[in-house]
């Protein structure tokens, strides 16, 4: 999904995280839904950028990102490979939090050792996780653009915008074929335990909170004169 051609997805148990129990996190959410838990986690990250001068902590970032995997799962078979890859990259960052305090520290190390783009590096995996967050953001934006927008239309547009530029023709074709297996708009809302009234609010919360996080991560690379075209 995130341009890695399924890199190391088989090495990580599907849906398993080393630190975060998403079910318990959902119960801590005010509304008790997966979407609300994700929105709350990213709002907290966004607030930390606004109110503190320090960099984003790897542990806080990876914990929040671990909640997003369930959103990929609710999309069904079409995004199964995306979920597996995303989970493996987040797990890597969770492990990295034992050695690095901030995301800046990760970039500093990989820049010093010339491993930013190296397969399996923490910086590369951070880049892939960032694309995963952006994919969900773009999907939500399209989903909210019209009450008549189907999940297939929203997902296809989001994938083409965020991930397709980094994928080979074969992967793009496989993803396109898988779009036919996506749940309906109504089925997705049911899986999320949301309604047409509650879902837009939570999706917008995630979108708004995610924007500064994505910009922050991009700037980690751009400030070091590292392009984002990979």
N, C-alpha and C positions, 0 to 999 in steps of 0.2 A: 504494500500500500504506500509506504512512505519512501519509495525509491530504492529499497534495499534488496529487492528481488528475493524476499523471504529469507534474508540473511539470518541464520542462527535461530529461526523460529522453532525448529524441532528440539532445540536444546532446553527450552523452557516449558514446563508443564502448562498446558492451556488453562488460562484464567487464574493461575496461582501467583500470588505475590508473597514476597518474603517477609514483609512488615505489616501490610495493611489488610485488615479484614473488612471488605466493602460492605458486607451485610450489617455489621455492627455500626459502621459509619453512617449507613442510611438511617438506622434507628435513632442516631443522634441528631438527625436533621429535624427541623421544626415541623415540616409537613410529612416526614417519613417516607418520601419518595426518592428514588435514585437520582432523578433530575435535580431535585432540590438540594440533595447532598453535594452534587457536583457544583452547582451554582454557589452554594455557601463556601465551599473550599476555595474556589477561585476568587470570590469576593474578598476572602481573607488574604490571599496572596496579593491581590491588587491593592488592598489597604496597606499592606506592609511596604509596598513600593511608594505609596503616597506619604506615609507618616514616618518612615524610617530612612536614614541615610545609608544603612547597610545594604548589602547585596542580598538577592534571594538565596535562602538556605536550600541546599540540595535536599535535605530531609523533608522540609515543608513542601517543596515543589514536587518531589516524587510521590509523596503521600497524596497530594491533591490529584496528580495525574493518574494514580492507580484507580481512582474512582471512575474515570472516564471509560475504562475498558468495558464496563457493563453496557454502556451506550452502544458500543460496537456490537456487543452480543445481541442486543435487542433488534439489530438490523438484519439478523439472520445469516443464512449461508453466504450471501453475496459479499459480506464483509468479514467472514470468518477468518480469512487469511490476514486481513488488516488487524483484527483483534489479536491474533496470535503474535504478529510481529510487534504490535504496539506493546503488548504485555512483556515481551522479552526485553524491549528497550527500556521500559520503565523499571523492570526488575534490575537491569544493569545500573540504572541511576540510584536505585535504593541501595544496592551494594556499594556504589561509589560514595554514598553519604557517610559511610563508615570511615572513609579516608579524606574526603574533601568537605569543607564547611559550606562553601558557597559555589554557585554556578561559575562565578568568575574564577575561582580557584581551579576548576576543571579546565577552563579554556587556557588559563595561564600555563598549566602543566603541559597540555597537548601542544600549545604553540611552542613552548620551549623544546619539546622533544620531536617537533615536526610530525605529530600524529593526529592532527585535527581531523583530517579526512580519511584516516586509516580505518579500514573495516574493523568494527568492534571497539573502537575508541569511545570513551565517554562523551567526547564532544560530538562525534558523529551520531551517537545514539540520542544525544540531546537534540540535535537537529531533526532527527526522525520523529521524536516525540512531539516536537514543536509542530511538525507537519500534521501529525495526528490531531492535535488540538485545533489546528486551523481547519482541518477537514470537517470536524464536528461543528465548528463555528459556521463555516460556509453552508453546511447542510441545514442548520437551524435557520440561517438567514433566508435561504431559499424557501424552506418549509413555511416560514412566516410571511412570505411575500404575497401569498394568496390563500384563501380558505379552500380553493379548488386545486392547489398544488399537490400533486401526489408525491409519495415518498420516493418513488422511482425517479420522477423528474428532479426532485430536490437532490437526491443522492448522485444522480448522473451529472448534474450541473456542478455540484461541489467537487466531485472526483475530477472532472475535466479541468476545473479551475486550479485545484491545489496539488493533486498527485500525478495526474496523467503526464505532465511535462517531464517527470522523472522516471517514467516507466517505458519499457520496451513495447513494441507493437503487440507481442504475444500476451503480455500482462494486461495491456489495455483491452484487448479483445476478450480475454477471460473475464475481466471485471464487467465489461459490457454485457456479456452473456449472463453473468450472475445477477445482474440488475433485475432480471425477470422474476427472481425468487424473493425479492424484497416484500415485506409485509405491506398491507395497505396502510393508509394514514390512520384509520380507525384502529387497526391492530397494533400499530406502534404506540398510540396513546394508551391503549389498554395495557400493554406490556410495561409501559412506564408508570402505570397507575396514575395517569393524568387525564384531563378532559380538554376539550377544545378551549375551555375558558382558563384552566390553570396552566396548561403547557406553555402558551405564549409568554406568560410572565416569567416562568423559570428559564425558558430558552433565552429570553432577552437578558436575564440576569447573567447567564453564562457568557453570552456574546459580549456584553459590556465589560465584564470582568476579565475576559480572555484577551481583549484587544491590547491593554497595556502589558500583559504578560508576554504576548507574542512579540510586541515591539521591543520589549526589554531583551528577549533572547536574540532577536535579530541584531540588535545593537551590540551585543556581546561579540558577535562575529564581525560586523561591519566596522566597529571601532578598532579592530585589529587588522583591518584591510583584508578580510576574508569574505569573498563573494558568497552569495546565497543560491547560486545556480547549480547546486549539486544535491 
